[in-house]
Amino acid sequence: MSKIWFKTYTLEEINHIFRKYMTGFLEIKATNITEDSLIAAMPISDRVRQPFGILHGGASVVLAESVGSVASNLIVDSNAYAGVGMEINANHLKSISAGIVYAHCSPLHIGKKSHVWDIKIKDDSDALVCVSRLTVAIVEKK
């Protein structure tokens, strides 16, 4: 299964990463890892809604950046390198107020110093909610 990944990871290992900090607060969890993609889910609750009751665009960006950053860190040797978000954009295409959204993250470019990810966020019925592109810088740990 380890086509792009540094090693073979289990969902349990990946969800240990997601369990902390903002991703834990927003209940983001990995649901699938393939040879070249990572999928994470986020339930739509009051934690991620904006004042008008729909999914906050910022929460979609948090989901996109989180799944892409974790994916980059699963590609590199974490003892020597770290992937850090450098630039992100997002186009919010559809509003949603309930259910679960899924971020499908796949690489557009995997280089030695940067990774570029395509992230498509979809709802329970597989309708596209948001598209995002994330650039991650790969830096040496000191």
Secondary structure, 3 states (H helix, E strand, C coil): CCCCCCCCCCHHHHHHHHCCHHHHHCCCEEEEECCCCEEEEEECCCCCECCCCCECHHHHHHHHHHHHHHHHHHHCCCCCEEEEEEEEEEEECCCCCCCEEEEEEEEEEECCCEEEEEEEEECCCCCEEEEEEEEEEEEECC
